[in-house]
Amino acid sequence: MDQSVANYPEFAISSKTQCTATADYLTRWFSSLVHSGGHDKNFGGGGWHGKKGGDIRIDIPSQHVLERTSCLVTKEQIEKLVIWAILQVRFTVSLPAHGRTIEGNACRRILTENLPGIIEKALPFQSQDKASLQRHVESVEDQTYLRAQLSALNLVAFVRDGAVLPRMSGADDRPMSADQAVLFQSPLSMRVDFKLPHSGRISGMGIPKGVSLIVGGGFHGKSTLLNAIEMGVYDHVPGDGREFVVTDSKALKIRAEDGRSIEKVDIRPFINNLPFGRDTSVFSTQDASGSTSQAGNIIEGLEAGATCLLIDEVRSLYDDFGVSTILVMGGSGDYFQVAGHVIMMDCYQAHDVTQKAKSIAAETIKTNPQTFLPFNMTKARIPLPQSLDASSGDREKVRVRGKTQFGFQVEFGNEEIDLSGCEQVVEKSQTHAIGDSILHARNNFMDGGSTMASVLQRMEADFNEKGLDVLCPHIPLGNYSRPRPLEIAAAINRYRSLRIK
């Protein structure tokens, strides 16, 4: 739909952030209209000879606001003046049939009555709730602005006072109801203020760069706080409760992944005394232990550009490379010696216990005599493109499994890439993009001489310039949402047939 018809005001389409927020809003609005009208229901599932089809579907977003291909705002502008713009929504229509016979009347009704009615309500600005759209766009702008201010104040994360951190359930990412949730309140010693473009002045807890520790008893909110921080790399929809919980955009959640494969990773900063004298400078295995997998995850994350590590349950990272670390611990005091800040969660309330922790550390005999090599980031890993084989029969196949209790999975040729350990992959659409990004990287940026870091940087530049349509240039797909280079790298590194030079 051309802007001359859609007629969106400048607040919705002037900047990249506004376009992303508007496209996200329209995807949600289109989806709600389809669902409320029952148009996402098919005519039946009575087998080959029964009725089938008839449903209209669009990619359903999560609680996060991401760049998507389900809705696009394409425009050209000179400085701040938009010259022209086109609004594009991508969805699928399953044409109805009965056995092998097309249901002509049903097709006509869908294509000439139902669909035009949905489009008329969903796309033109005059059909929108202006206040709701503007609130959505301005909220995303404020979150993006807030995240961009963190580094200047020497922070890696910020949690707003009054934020709703707990979720409805482990299977439902919506916020816990306000009458059940304990609203977040920052310790006075860690409270900082920001003035946002639209929301005005807000306050909350600022987590400084360096090593921070989150401690507390079981079920007191430690992991809830860390989960909110790890999701702070994304913007959230208004009403999510985490709108102003923001984190360094290159923060990476780290966990142990027993059984994952590792290919030629230098894990000497953590482990250098494996049995049988195994070389940990180019460590490879098809069955990593918890400790070797966690060490590999950290080194791979740093290679991919991570600047903050979030670890549930190492000072040299920050001193040598400016990489911050936020750890969650239950009862161990060993980390008090290196932690710059210690946050204690007690009954879901945060307390700054840094000075108390330092006093305990000063009275405790230091029990870490073992020394490791300093972090050496000069070892470049070069992925070999021929090892990334998506062949399945006479064609290449990349498919995605929806999220299960084990997380997302990508079928890459005849192998499965397990992304269950990548907790910051939040949508199936991201997983679609990750799978096709591996092919795109192999075909365009891997040449047997380019490092993993270089491949990721060039692909990110490609996305910035051309959008996600570069992943499938000949067929416009509506089921991509943008992944970070960190998650693309994680998928490549978990491909068991990957070979590194």
WOZI-V284080 format. One record per pair of residues at least 4 apart in sequence whose C-alpha atoms are under 6 Angstrom apart, sorted by the first residue. I is the first residue (numbers start at 0). J is the second residue. D is the distance in whole Angstrom. If there is no record, write none. Layout:
BEGIN
i=I j=J d=D
i=I j=J d=D
END
This chain:
BEGIN
i=0 j=85 d=6
i=0 j=86 d=5
i=1 j=85 d=5
i=2 j=6 d=5
i=2 j=84 d=5
i=2 j=85 d=6
i=5 j=123 d=4
i=5 j=124 d=6
i=6 j=124 d=6
i=7 j=124 d=5
i=9 j=13 d=5
i=11 j=17 d=5
i=11 j=21 d=6
i=12 j=17 d=5
i=12 j=18 d=5
i=17 j=21 d=6
i=17 j=136 d=6
i=18 j=22 d=6
i=18 j=72 d=6
i=19 j=66 d=6
i=20 j=136 d=5
i=22 j=70 d=5
i=22 j=71 d=6
i=25 j=29 d=6
i=29 j=121 d=5
i=31 j=35 d=6
i=33 j=38 d=5
i=33 j=39 d=6
i=34 j=38 d=6
i=34 j=39 d=6
i=38 j=54 d=6
i=38 j=55 d=6
i=39 j=54 d=5
i=39 j=55 d=5
i=39 j=56 d=6
i=40 j=54 d=5
i=41 j=52 d=5
i=41 j=53 d=5
i=41 j=54 d=5
i=42 j=50 d=6
i=42 j=51 d=5
i=42 j=52 d=6
i=42 j=53 d=6
i=43 j=50 d=5
i=43 j=51 d=5
i=44 j=51 d=6
i=45 j=49 d=4
i=47 j=98 d=5
i=48 j=98 d=4
i=49 j=97 d=5
i=49 j=98 d=5
i=50 j=96 d=6
i=50 j=97 d=4
i=51 j=95 d=6
i=51 j=96 d=6
i=52 j=93 d=5
i=52 j=94 d=5
i=52 j=95 d=4
i=53 j=93 d=5
i=53 j=94 d=5
i=53 j=95 d=4
i=54 j=92 d=6
i=54 j=93 d=5
i=55 j=91 d=6
i=55 j=92 d=5
i=56 j=90 d=6
i=56 j=91 d=5
i=57 j=90 d=5
i=58 j=478 d=6
i=62 j=235 d=6
i=62 j=236 d=6
i=63 j=234 d=6
i=63 j=235 d=4
i=64 j=234 d=5
i=64 j=235 d=5
i=66 j=480 d=6
i=66 j=481 d=5
i=67 j=479 d=6
i=67 j=480 d=4
i=68 j=477 d=5
i=68 j=479 d=5
i=69 j=88 d=6
i=69 j=89 d=5
i=69 j=477 d=4
i=70 j=87 d=6
i=70 j=88 d=4
i=71 j=86 d=6
i=71 j=87 d=5
i=72 j=85 d=6
i=72 j=86 d=5
i=73 j=84 d=5
i=73 j=85 d=5
i=74 j=83 d=6
i=74 j=84 d=4
i=75 j=82 d=6
i=75 j=83 d=6
i=76 j=80 d=5
i=76 j=81 d=4
i=76 j=82 d=5
i=89 j=477 d=5
i=95 j=102 d=6
i=96 j=100 d=6
i=96 j=101 d=4
i=96 j=102 d=5
i=107 j=111 d=6
i=108 j=112 d=5
i=109 j=113 d=5
i=109 j=114 d=6
i=110 j=114 d=5
i=117 j=121 d=6
i=118 j=122 d=6
i=120 j=126 d=5
i=130 j=134 d=6
i=133 j=137 d=6
i=134 j=138 d=6
i=141 j=145 d=6
i=141 j=195 d=6
i=146 j=245 d=6
i=149 j=154 d=5
i=150 j=154 d=5
i=153 j=207 d=6
i=153 j=208 d=6
i=154 j=206 d=6
i=154 j=207 d=4
i=154 j=208 d=5
i=155 j=206 d=6
i=155 j=207 d=6
i=155 j=208 d=5
i=155 j=246 d=6
i=155 j=247 d=5
i=156 j=205 d=6
i=156 j=206 d=5
i=156 j=245 d=6
i=156 j=246 d=4
i=157 j=204 d=6
i=157 j=205 d=5
i=157 j=244 d=6
i=157 j=245 d=5
i=158 j=203 d=5
i=158 j=204 d=5
i=158 j=244 d=4
i=159 j=202 d=6
i=159 j=203 d=4
i=159 j=243 d=6
i=159 j=244 d=6
i=160 j=183 d=5
i=160 j=184 d=5
i=160 j=202 d=6
i=160 j=203 d=5
i=161 j=182 d=5
i=161 j=183 d=5
i=162 j=182 d=6
i=162 j=183 d=5
i=162 j=240 d=5
i=162 j=241 d=6
i=163 j=182 d=5
i=163 j=240 d=4
i=165 j=175 d=6
i=166 j=172 d=5
i=166 j=173 d=6
i=166 j=174 d=4
i=166 j=175 d=5
i=167 j=171 d=6
i=167 j=173 d=6
i=167 j=174 d=5
i=167 j=175 d=4
i=174 j=239 d=6
i=175 j=180 d=6
i=185 j=190 d=6
i=185 j=203 d=5
i=185 j=204 d=5
i=186 j=350 d=5
i=186 j=351 d=6
i=189 j=204 d=5
i=189 j=205 d=6
i=190 j=203 d=5
i=190 j=204 d=5
i=191 j=202 d=6
i=191 j=203 d=6
i=191 j=205 d=6
i=192 j=201 d=6
i=192 j=202 d=4
i=193 j=200 d=6
i=193 j=201 d=5
i=194 j=199 d=5
i=194 j=200 d=4
i=195 j=199 d=5
i=208 j=323 d=5
i=209 j=317 d=6
i=209 j=323 d=5
i=210 j=323 d=6
i=210 j=324 d=5
i=210 j=325 d=6
i=210 j=338 d=5
i=210 j=339 d=5
i=211 j=325 d=5
i=211 j=338 d=5
i=211 j=339 d=6
i=211 j=340 d=5
i=211 j=341 d=6
i=212 j=325 d=6
i=212 j=326 d=5
i=212 j=327 d=6
i=212 j=341 d=5
i=213 j=327 d=5
i=213 j=341 d=6
i=213 j=342 d=5
i=213 j=343 d=6
i=214 j=327 d=6
i=214 j=328 d=5
i=214 j=329 d=6
i=214 j=343 d=5
i=215 j=329 d=6
i=215 j=343 d=5
i=215 j=344 d=5
i=219 j=344 d=6
i=219 j=345 d=5
i=219 j=346 d=5
i=219 j=347 d=5
i=220 j=344 d=6
i=220 j=347 d=5
i=221 j=344 d=6
i=222 j=226 d=6
i=231 j=244 d=5
i=231 j=245 d=4
i=231 j=246 d=5
i=232 j=246 d=5
i=232 j=248 d=5
i=235 j=242 d=5
i=249 j=305 d=5
i=249 j=306 d=6
i=250 j=305 d=6
i=250 j=306 d=6
i=250 j=307 d=4
i=250 j=308 d=6
i=251 j=308 d=5
i=251 j=309 d=6
i=252 j=308 d=6
i=252 j=309 d=5
i=253 j=309 d=6
i=253 j=310 d=5
i=254 j=293 d=6
i=255 j=289 d=5
i=255 j=292 d=6
i=255 j=293 d=5
i=256 j=289 d=6
i=256 j=292 d=6
i=257 j=287 d=6
i=257 j=288 d=5
i=257 j=289 d=5
i=258 j=286 d=4
i=258 j=287 d=5
i=259 j=286 d=5
i=259 j=287 d=5
i=260 j=284 d=6
i=260 j=285 d=4
i=260 j=286 d=6
i=260 j=495 d=6
i=261 j=283 d=5
i=261 j=284 d=5
i=262 j=283 d=4
i=263 j=281 d=4
i=263 j=282 d=5
i=263 j=283 d=5
i=264 j=281 d=5
i=264 j=282 d=5
i=265 j=279 d=6
i=265 j=280 d=4
i=265 j=281 d=5
i=266 j=270 d=6
i=266 j=279 d=6
i=266 j=294 d=6
i=267 j=271 d=5
i=267 j=279 d=6
i=267 j=280 d=6
i=268 j=371 d=5
i=268 j=372 d=5
i=268 j=373 d=6
i=268 j=374 d=6
i=271 j=279 d=6
i=273 j=277 d=6
i=287 j=291 d=6
i=287 j=292 d=5
i=288 j=292 d=6
i=292 j=296 d=6
i=295 j=299 d=6
i=296 j=300 d=6
i=300 j=305 d=5
i=301 j=305 d=5
i=303 j=452 d=6
i=303 j=485 d=6
i=306 j=322 d=5
i=307 j=322 d=5
i=307 j=323 d=4
i=307 j=324 d=6
i=308 j=324 d=5
i=309 j=324 d=6
i=309 j=325 d=5
i=309 j=326 d=6
i=310 j=326 d=5
i=311 j=326 d=6
i=311 j=327 d=5
i=312 j=327 d=5
i=312 j=328 d=5
i=314 j=337 d=6
i=315 j=319 d=6
i=316 j=320 d=6
i=316 j=322 d=5
i=317 j=321 d=4
i=317 j=322 d=5
i=317 j=323 d=5
i=335 j=356 d=6
i=335 j=360 d=6
i=336 j=360 d=5
i=340 j=353 d=5
i=341 j=352 d=6
i=341 j=353 d=5
i=342 j=350 d=6
i=342 j=351 d=5
i=342 j=352 d=6
i=343 j=349 d=6
i=343 j=350 d=5
i=344 j=348 d=5
i=344 j=349 d=5
i=380 j=450 d=6
i=380 j=451 d=6
i=381 j=449 d=6
i=381 j=450 d=4
i=381 j=451 d=6
i=381 j=499 d=5
i=381 j=500 d=5
i=382 j=499 d=5
i=383 j=447 d=5
i=383 j=498 d=6
i=383 j=499 d=6
i=384 j=441 d=5
i=384 j=445 d=6
i=386 j=497 d=5
i=386 j=498 d=6
i=389 j=395 d=5
i=389 j=396 d=6
i=389 j=411 d=5
i=389 j=412 d=4
i=390 j=394 d=6
i=390 j=395 d=4
i=390 j=412 d=5
i=391 j=395 d=6
i=391 j=396 d=6
i=391 j=412 d=5
i=391 j=413 d=6
i=396 j=412 d=5
i=397 j=410 d=6
i=397 j=411 d=5
i=398 j=409 d=6
i=398 j=410 d=5
i=399 j=408 d=6
i=399 j=409 d=5
i=400 j=408 d=5
i=401 j=427 d=6
i=402 j=406 d=5
i=402 j=407 d=5
i=405 j=419 d=5
i=406 j=419 d=4
i=407 j=418 d=5
i=407 j=419 d=6
i=408 j=416 d=6
i=408 j=417 d=5
i=408 j=418 d=6
i=409 j=415 d=6
i=409 j=416 d=5
i=410 j=414 d=6
i=410 j=415 d=4
i=411 j=415 d=6
i=416 j=494 d=5
i=428 j=478 d=5
i=428 j=479 d=5
i=428 j=480 d=5
i=429 j=479 d=6
i=429 j=480 d=5
i=429 j=481 d=6
i=429 j=482 d=5
i=432 j=436 d=6
i=432 j=479 d=5
i=433 j=487 d=6
i=436 j=440 d=6
i=439 j=443 d=6
i=440 j=444 d=5
i=441 j=445 d=5
i=444 j=454 d=6
i=455 j=484 d=6
i=461 j=465 d=6
i=462 j=466 d=4
i=462 j=467 d=6
i=468 j=472 d=5
END
